[in-house]
């Protein structure tokens, strides 16, 4: 009986830990389920339309958080030139702005 109660306690604390989504220990979803981080920046919608057709947002998430704006500019350009991502030239600065502020070194700015 005592053991059963202890086991229940462990289950309850595990369930509690799983609820804090912001925790760095949260469970990784399969790559295909990774969505772009929501944002009020105009580039968010552009990135949704242009950047997750070929791969999930998993790829953005694994870029270094220290990556500066030119890194993201080069990335978007590479997607467009090398892989023919259907990105309008006019949308590129918006997408870069969203990426660097969401995944790069301008987070929280
Ligand atoms: C036409 C398909 C396609 C579209 C659209 C596309 N990508 Fe990619 N992306 C790829 C491929 C293919 C790779 C894998 C490249 C490699 O392994 O070198 C990749 C890889 C990446 C990576 C991983 C890092 C790297 O250098 O490989 C990032 C980050 C990325 N893409 C961001 C973006 C962003 C941002 C956009 C929108 C502007 C975008 N992608 C649109 C095809 C695409």
Backbone and ligand atoms as CSV (ligand in chain L), in Angstrom:
chain,resi,resn,atom,element,x,y,z
A,1,UNK,N,N,0.845,-1.211,0.000
A,1,UNK,CA,C,0.000,0.000,0.000
A,1,UNK,C,C,0.873,1.251,0.000
A,2,UNK,N,N,1.851,1.240,0.867
A,2,UNK,CA,C,2.752,2.392,0.936
A,2,UNK,C,C,3.434,2.615,-0.429
A,3,UNK,N,N,3.826,1.495,-1.053
A,3,UNK,CA,C,4.496,1.605,-2.343
A,3,UNK,C,C,3.587,2.196,-3.411
A,4,UNK,N,N,2.332,1.769,-3.373
A,4,UNK,CA,C,1.389,2.281,-4.371
A,4,UNK,C,C,1.267,3.795,-4.244
A,5,UNK,N,N,1.183,4.288,-3.021
A,5,UNK,CA,C,1.031,5.730,-2.822
A,5,UNK,C,C,2.264,6.473,-3.334
A,6,UNK,N,N,3.440,5.889,-3.066
A,6,UNK,CA,C,4.655,6.556,-3.525
A,6,UNK,C,C,4.698,6.599,-5.054
A,7,UNK,N,N,4.291,5.489,-5.665
A,7,UNK,CA,C,4.292,5.452,-7.119
A,7,UNK,C,C,3.354,6.518,-7.679
A,8,UNK,N,N,2.200,6.684,-7.040
A,8,UNK,CA,C,1.253,7.702,-7.505
A,8,UNK,C,C,1.876,9.096,-7.408
A,9,UNK,N,N,2.616,9.308,-6.350
A,9,UNK,CA,C,3.266,10.607,-6.183
A,9,UNK,C,C,4.235,10.885,-7.318
A,10,UNK,N,N,4.985,9.860,-7.715
A,10,UNK,CA,C,5.946,10.033,-8.811
A,10,UNK,C,C,5.210,10.367,-10.102
A,11,UNK,N,N,4.129,9.637,-10.354
A,11,UNK,CA,C,3.360,9.885,-11.578
A,11,UNK,C,C,2.836,11.315,-11.587
A,12,UNK,N,N,2.315,11.768,-10.424
A,12,UNK,CA,C,1.753,13.113,-10.354
A,12,UNK,C,C,2.836,14.159,-10.628
A,13,UNK,N,N,4.040,13.952,-10.087
A,13,UNK,CA,C,5.062,14.979,-10.290
A,13,UNK,C,C,5.569,14.955,-11.730
A,14,UNK,N,N,5.574,13.787,-12.345
A,14,UNK,CA,C,5.964,13.722,-13.753
A,14,UNK,C,C,4.948,14.462,-14.615
A,15,UNK,N,N,3.672,14.249,-14.309
A,15,UNK,CA,C,2.618,14.908,-15.072
A,15,UNK,C,C,2.741,16.418,-14.900
A,16,UNK,N,N,3.047,16.862,-13.690
A,16,UNK,CA,C,3.204,18.286,-13.435
A,16,UNK,C,C,4.347,18.868,-14.254
A,17,UNK,N,N,5.456,18.143,-14.316
A,17,UNK,CA,C,6.612,18.630,-15.069
A,17,UNK,C,C,6.272,18.752,-16.544
A,18,UNK,N,N,5.466,17.825,-17.051
A,18,UNK,CA,C,5.118,17.837,-18.458
A,18,UNK,C,C,4.244,19.019,-18.849
A,19,UNK,N,N,3.575,19.616,-17.853
A,19,UNK,CA,C,2.660,20.713,-18.160
A,19,UNK,C,C,3.390,22.030,-18.412
A,20,UNK,N,N,4.594,22.189,-17.872
A,20,UNK,CA,C,5.303,23.453,-18.072
A,20,UNK,C,C,5.997,23.438,-19.432
A,21,UNK,N,N,5.289,23.934,-20.422
A,21,UNK,CA,C,5.771,23.868,-21.803
A,21,UNK,C,C,7.046,24.681,-21.992
A,22,UNK,N,N,7.249,25.710,-21.181
A,22,UNK,CA,C,8.415,26.567,-21.353
A,22,UNK,C,C,9.686,25.896,-20.831
A,23,UNK,N,N,9.519,24.823,-20.081
A,23,UNK,CA,C,10.677,24.167,-19.495
A,23,UNK,C,C,11.590,23.621,-20.579
A,24,UNK,N,N,12.902,23.812,-20.433
A,24,UNK,CA,C,13.830,23.286,-21.427
A,24,UNK,C,C,13.804,21.760,-21.488
A,25,UNK,N,N,13.202,21.146,-20.452
A,25,UNK,CA,C,13.148,19.692,-20.444
A,25,UNK,C,C,11.882,19.167,-21.116
A,26,UNK,N,N,11.106,20.033,-21.766
A,26,UNK,CA,C,9.865,19.568,-22.378
A,26,UNK,C,C,10.170,18.548,-23.470
A,27,UNK,N,N,9.211,17.698,-23.719
A,27,UNK,CA,C,9.415,16.597,-24.654
A,27,UNK,C,C,9.513,17.117,-26.083
A,28,UNK,N,N,10.480,16.618,-26.848
A,28,UNK,CA,C,10.612,17.013,-28.241
A,28,UNK,C,C,9.558,16.326,-29.090
A,29,UNK,N,N,8.873,17.111,-29.896
A,29,UNK,CA,C,7.898,16.539,-30.815
A,29,UNK,C,C,8.633,16.005,-32.039
A,30,UNK,N,N,8.022,15.108,-32.773
A,30,UNK,CA,C,8.647,14.656,-34.018
A,30,UNK,C,C,8.834,15.853,-34.949
A,31,UNK,N,N,9.915,15.882,-35.737
A,31,UNK,CA,C,10.233,17.034,-36.567
A,31,UNK,C,C,9.065,17.577,-37.380
A,32,UNK,N,N,8.252,16.722,-37.953
A,32,UNK,CA,C,7.174,17.194,-38.809
A,32,UNK,C,C,6.136,18.025,-38.065
A,33,UNK,N,N,6.071,17.892,-36.750
A,33,UNK,CA,C,5.068,18.625,-35.997
A,33,UNK,C,C,5.525,19.998,-35.559
A,34,UNK,N,N,6.765,20.365,-35.839
A,34,UNK,CA,C,7.288,21.629,-35.330
A,34,UNK,C,C,6.754,22.802,-36.153
A,35,UNK,N,N,6.086,23.729,-35.460
A,35,UNK,CA,C,5.527,24.908,-36.114
A,35,UNK,C,C,6.450,26.104,-35.873
A,36,UNK,N,N,6.347,27.089,-36.721
A,36,UNK,CA,C,7.067,28.338,-36.474
A,36,UNK,C,C,6.521,28.984,-35.213
A,37,UNK,N,N,7.401,29.646,-34.467
A,37,UNK,CA,C,6.950,30.337,-33.257
A,37,UNK,C,C,6.066,31.519,-33.646
A,38,UNK,N,N,4.858,31.583,-33.078
A,38,UNK,CA,C,3.954,32.688,-33.404
A,38,UNK,C,C,4.574,34.041,-33.057
A,39,UNK,N,N,4.218,35.049,-33.828
A,39,UNK,CA,C,4.774,36.379,-33.619
A,39,UNK,C,C,3.822,37.401,-34.213
A,40,UNK,N,N,3.878,38.622,-33.710
A,40,UNK,CA,C,3.064,39.691,-34.286
A,40,UNK,C,C,3.807,40.386,-35.422
A,41,UNK,N,N,5.047,39.979,-35.670
A,41,UNK,CA,C,5.810,40.571,-36.770
A,41,UNK,C,C,5.203,40.152,-38.107
A,42,UNK,N,N,5.214,41.065,-39.089
A,42,UNK,CA,C,4.627,40.725,-40.402
A,42,UNK,C,C,5.339,39.563,-41.090
A,43,UNK,N,N,6.607,39.360,-40.750
A,43,UNK,CA,C,7.357,38.285,-41.382
A,43,UNK,C,C,6.894,36.895,-40.968
A,44,UNK,N,N,6.136,36.833,-39.872
A,44,UNK,CA,C,5.662,35.520,-39.405
A,44,UNK,C,C,4.771,34.856,-40.454
A,45,UNK,N,N,3.805,35.600,-40.942
A,45,UNK,CA,C,2.891,35.058,-41.958
A,45,UNK,C,C,3.645,34.737,-43.246
A,46,UNK,N,N,4.606,35.597,-43.571
A,46,UNK,CA,C,5.406,35.371,-44.786
A,46,UNK,C,C,6.223,34.083,-44.642
A,47,UNK,N,N,6.795,33.894,-43.473
A,47,UNK,CA,C,7.597,32.693,-43.250
A,47,UNK,C,C,6.705,31.454,-43.281
A,48,UNK,N,N,5.497,31.583,-42.721
A,48,UNK,CA,C,4.571,30.447,-42.765
A,48,UNK,C,C,4.248,30.080,-44.205
A,49,UNK,N,N,4.100,31.104,-45.036
A,49,UNK,CA,C,3.729,30.861,-46.431
A,49,UNK,C,C,4.919,30.363,-47.253
A,50,UNK,N,N,6.132,30.769,-46.873
A,50,UNK,CA,C,7.280,30.536,-47.753
A,50,UNK,C,C,8.337,29.575,-47.224
A,51,UNK,N,N,8.329,29.303,-45.945
A,51,UNK,CA,C,9.496,28.634,-45.368
A,51,UNK,C,C,9.234,27.244,-44.801
A,52,UNK,N,N,8.021,26.792,-44.779
A,52,UNK,CA,C,7.810,25.481,-44.179
A,52,UNK,C,C,7.131,24.510,-45.145
A,53,UNK,N,N,7.235,24.821,-46.439
A,53,UNK,CA,C,6.657,23.923,-47.439
A,53,UNK,C,C,7.547,22.694,-47.622
A,54,UNK,N,N,8.855,22.895,-47.552
A,54,UNK,CA,C,9.785,21.798,-47.833
A,54,UNK,C,C,10.257,21.097,-46.563
A,55,UNK,N,N,10.313,21.838,-45.486
A,55,UNK,CA,C,10.771,21.254,-44.220
A,55,UNK,C,C,10.017,21.941,-43.099
A,56,UNK,N,N,10.024,21.336,-41.927
A,56,UNK,CA,C,9.310,21.932,-40.799
A,56,UNK,C,C,10.150,23.046,-40.182
A,57,UNK,N,N,9.563,23.720,-39.209
A,57,UNK,CA,C,10.267,24.800,-38.513
A,57,UNK,C,C,11.378,24.263,-37.618
A,58,UNK,N,N,11.480,22.948,-37.536
A,58,UNK,CA,C,12.576,22.302,-36.818
A,58,UNK,C,C,13.918,22.890,-37.255
A,59,UNK,N,N,14.050,23.149,-38.552
A,59,UNK,CA,C,15.317,23.645,-39.082
A,59,UNK,C,C,15.660,25.010,-38.506
A,60,UNK,N,N,14.664,25.847,-38.320
A,60,UNK,CA,C,14.924,27.174,-37.759
A,60,UNK,C,C,15.348,27.043,-36.303
A,61,UNK,N,N,14.693,26.125,-35.626
A,61,UNK,CA,C,14.920,25.977,-34.191
A,61,UNK,C,C,16.343,25.545,-33.873
A,62,UNK,N,N,16.966,24.847,-34.798
A,62,UNK,CA,C,18.309,24.352,-34.517
A,62,UNK,C,C,19.411,25.270,-35.018
A,63,UNK,N,N,19.018,26.470,-35.424
A,63,UNK,CA,C,20.047,27.459,-35.750
A,63,UNK,C,C,20.524,28.092,-34.448
A,64,UNK,N,N,21.775,28.562,-34.411
A,64,UNK,CA,C,22.288,29.155,-33.161
A,64,UNK,C,C,21.532,30.425,-32.784
A,65,UNK,N,N,21.198,30.554,-31.507
A,65,UNK,CA,C,20.479,31.735,-31.026
A,65,UNK,C,C,21.354,32.980,-31.083
A,66,UNK,N,N,22.640,32.765,-31.341
A,66,UNK,CA,C,23.575,33.886,-31.457
A,66,UNK,C,C,23.676,34.375,-32.902
A,67,UNK,N,N,22.949,33.714,-33.820
A,67,UNK,CA,C,23.084,34.045,-35.236
A,67,UNK,C,C,22.586,35.466,-35.513
A,68,UNK,N,N,23.433,36.303,-36.087
A,68,UNK,CA,C,23.063,37.696,-36.361
A,68,UNK,C,C,22.293,37.830,-37.677
A,69,UNK,N,N,21.782,39.031,-37.915
A,69,UNK,CA,C,20.945,39.310,-39.086
A,69,UNK,C,C,21.568,38.840,-40.417
A,70,UNK,N,N,22.864,39.123,-40.676
A,70,UNK,CA,C,23.431,38.691,-41.967
A,70,UNK,C,C,23.382,37.170,-42.166
A,71,UNK,N,N,23.445,36.428,-41.062
A,71,UNK,CA,C,23.363,34.969,-41.146
A,71,UNK,C,C,22.004,34.564,-41.701
A,72,UNK,N,N,20.948,35.216,-41.214
A,72,UNK,CA,C,19.593,34.870,-41.656
A,72,UNK,C,C,19.330,35.344,-43.073
A,73,UNK,N,N,19.947,36.509,-43.410
A,73,UNK,CA,C,19.821,36.999,-44.789
A,73,UNK,C,C,20.426,35.980,-45.743
A,74,UNK,N,N,21.595,35.476,-45.384
A,74,UNK,CA,C,22.268,34.493,-46.234
A,74,UNK,C,C,21.435,33.215,-46.324
A,75,UNK,N,N,20.814,32.853,-45.206
A,75,UNK,CA,C,19.997,31.637,-45.157
A,75,UNK,C,C,18.796,31.747,-46.094
A,76,UNK,N,N,18.071,32.855,-45.979
A,76,UNK,CA,C,16.879,33.037,-46.812
A,76,UNK,C,C,17.290,33.094,-48.284
A,77,UNK,N,N,18.386,33.794,-48.562
A,77,UNK,CA,C,18.881,33.886,-49.934
A,77,UNK,C,C,19.242,32.502,-50.465
A,78,UNK,N,N,19.884,31.703,-49.609
A,78,UNK,CA,C,20.291,30.362,-50.036
A,78,UNK,C,C,19.065,29.496,-50.341
A,79,UNK,N,N,18.025,29.627,-49.498
A,79,UNK,CA,C,16.794,28.863,-49.738
A,79,UNK,C,C,16.197,29.240,-51.088
A,80,UNK,N,N,16.258,30.527,-51.387
A,80,UNK,CA,C,15.656,31.025,-52.622
A,80,UNK,C,C,16.495,30.620,-53.836
A,81,UNK,N,N,17.797,30.883,-53.767
A,81,UNK,CA,C,18.655,30.676,-54.936
A,81,UNK,C,C,18.929,29.184,-55.169
A,82,UNK,N,N,19.291,28.483,-54.093
A,82,UNK,CA,C,19.695,27.085,-54.256
A,82,UNK,C,C,18.502,26.149,-54.358
A,83,UNK,N,N,17.492,26.384,-53.512
A,83,UNK,CA,C,16.380,25.433,-53.457
A,83,UNK,C,C,15.110,25.965,-54.108
A,84,UNK,N,N,15.195,27.182,-54.659
A,84,UNK,CA,C,14.066,27.786,-55.356
A,84,UNK,C,C,12.850,27.971,-54.454
A,85,UNK,N,N,13.094,28.330,-53.210
A,85,UNK,CA,C,11.977,28.685,-52.331
A,85,UNK,C,C,11.250,29.875,-52.953
A,86,UNK,N,N,9.921,29.819,-52.992
A,86,UNK,CA,C,9.159,30.867,-53.696
A,86,UNK,C,C,9.027,32.137,-52.873
A,87,UNK,N,N,10.147,32.763,-52.556
A,87,UNK,CA,C,10.128,33.954,-51.716
A,87,UNK,C,C,10.229,35.200,-52.601
A,88,UNK,N,N,9.275,36.121,-52.434
A,88,UNK,CA,C,9.340,37.400,-53.157
A,88,UNK,C,C,10.493,38.220,-52.580
A,89,UNK,N,N,11.211,38.936,-53.454
A,89,UNK,CA,C,12.311,39.781,-52.974
A,89,UNK,C,C,11.813,40.768,-51.919
A,90,UNK,N,N,10.614,41.289,-52.130
A,90,UNK,CA,C,10.071,42.286,-51.205
A,90,UNK,C,C,9.796,41.697,-49.822
A,91,UNK,N,N,9.573,40.386,-49.774
A,91,UNK,CA,C,9.258,39.748,-48.490
A,91,UNK,C,C,10.512,39.339,-47.715
A,92,UNK,N,N,11.631,39.311,-48.400
A,92,UNK,CA,C,12.840,38.784,-47.754
A,92,UNK,C,C,13.229,39.549,-46.481
A,93,UNK,N,N,13.244,40.917,-46.522
A,93,UNK,CA,C,13.612,41.630,-45.277
A,93,UNK,C,C,12.639,41.331,-44.131
A,94,UNK,N,N,11.365,41.152,-44.448
A,94,UNK,CA,C,10.372,40.864,-43.403
A,94,UNK,C,C,10.630,39.493,-42.783
A,95,UNK,N,N,10.925,38.534,-43.645
A,95,UNK,CA,C,11.185,37.182,-43.151
A,95,UNK,C,C,12.458,37.155,-42.311
A,96,UNK,N,N,13.487,37.841,-42.807
A,96,UNK,CA,C,14.749,37.897,-42.065
A,96,UNK,C,C,14.519,38.557,-40.701
A,97,UNK,N,N,13.731,39.632,-40.695
A,97,UNK,CA,C,13.451,40.352,-39.451
A,97,UNK,C,C,12.756,39.425,-38.442
A,98,UNK,N,N,11.769,38.689,-38.944
A,98,UNK,CA,C,11.076,37.725,-38.072
A,98,UNK,C,C,12.044,36.656,-37.556
A,99,UNK,N,N,12.866,36.119,-38.444
A,99,UNK,CA,C,13.758,35.019,-38.049
A,99,UNK,C,C,14.787,35.468,-37.007
A,100,UNK,N,N,15.409,36.606,-37.243
A,100,UNK,CA,C,16.472,37.024,-36.320
A,100,UNK,C,C,15.893,37.409,-34.961
A,101,UNK,N,N,14.650,37.935,-34.963
A,101,UNK,CA,C,14.032,38.322,-33.684
A,101,UNK,C,C,13.384,37.133,-32.978
A,102,UNK,N,N,13.176,36.052,-33.712
A,102,UNK,CA,C,12.501,34.898,-33.125
A,102,UNK,C,C,13.484,33.776,-32.803
A,103,UNK,N,N,14.495,33.610,-33.679
A,103,UNK,CA,C,15.431,32.493,-33.507
A,103,UNK,C,C,16.884,32.949,-33.390
A,104,UNK,N,N,17.155,34.212,-33.712
A,104,UNK,CA,C,18.538,34.682,-33.748
A,104,UNK,C,C,18.906,35.577,-32.581
A,105,UNK,N,N,19.907,36.431,-32.817
A,105,UNK,CA,C,20.462,37.196,-31.693
A,105,UNK,C,C,19.718,38.493,-31.390
A,106,UNK,N,N,18.541,38.691,-32.027
A,106,UNK,CA,C,17.738,39.872,-31.669
A,106,UNK,C,C,16.472,39.453,-30.921
A,107,UNK,N,N,16.505,38.271,-30.340
A,107,UNK,CA,C,15.351,37.805,-29.565
A,107,UNK,C,C,15.123,38.744,-28.389
A,108,UNK,N,N,13.852,39.075,-28.170
A,108,UNK,CA,C,13.507,39.941,-27.042
A,108,UNK,C,C,13.726,41.408,-27.337
A,109,UNK,N,N,14.015,41.736,-28.616
A,109,UNK,CA,C,14.206,43.153,-28.944
A,109,UNK,C,C,12.993,43.683,-29.687
L,1,LIG,C1,C,11.932,24.665,-52.020
L,1,LIG,C2,C,12.112,24.019,-50.747
L,1,LIG,C3,C,12.515,24.892,-49.572
L,1,LIG,C4,C,11.892,26.020,-49.131
L,1,LIG,C5,C,10.630,26.662,-49.653
L,1,LIG,C6,C,12.659,26.487,-47.989
L,1,LIG,N1,N,13.690,25.618,-47.724
L,1,LIG,FE1,FE,14.969,25.706,-46.130
L,1,LIG,N2,N,15.852,23.990,-46.756
L,1,LIG,C7,C,15.531,23.289,-47.912
L,1,LIG,C8,C,16.420,22.155,-48.032
L,1,LIG,C9,C,16.400,21.129,-49.162
L,1,LIG,C10,C,17.267,22.193,-46.900
L,1,LIG,C11,C,18.400,21.240,-46.548
L,1,LIG,C12,C,19.642,21.856,-47.074
L,1,LIG,C13,C,20.887,21.228,-46.675
L,1,LIG,O1,O,20.862,20.156,-46.063
L,1,LIG,O2,O,21.922,21.843,-46.959
L,1,LIG,C14,C,16.882,23.347,-46.126
L,1,LIG,C15,C,17.477,23.722,-44.934
L,1,LIG,C16,C,17.122,24.819,-44.165
L,1,LIG,C17,C,17.698,25.171,-42.904
L,1,LIG,C18,C,18.736,24.366,-42.139
L,1,LIG,C19,C,20.066,24.964,-42.193
L,1,LIG,C20,C,20.828,24.681,-43.423
L,1,LIG,O3,O,21.675,25.508,-43.741
L,1,LIG,O4,O,20.646,23.619,-44.042
L,1,LIG,C21,C,17.116,26.327,-42.497
L,1,LIG,C22,C,17.380,27.129,-41.236
L,1,LIG,C23,C,16.156,26.685,-43.516
L,1,LIG,N3,N,16.169,25.749,-44.499
L,1,LIG,C24,C,15.382,27.818,-43.481
L,1,LIG,C25,C,14.450,28.178,-44.451
L,1,LIG,C26,C,13.746,29.444,-44.490
L,1,LIG,C27,C,13.924,30.564,-43.492
L,1,LIG,C28,C,12.917,29.405,-45.562
L,1,LIG,C29,C,12.011,30.510,-46.066
L,1,LIG,C30,C,12.658,31.686,-46.558
L,1,LIG,C31,C,13.101,28.103,-46.210
L,1,LIG,N4,N,14.058,27.408,-45.507
L,1,LIG,C32,C,12.395,27.655,-47.313
L,1,LIG,C33,C,14.514,23.569,-48.785
L,1,LIG,C34,C,13.643,24.643,-48.687
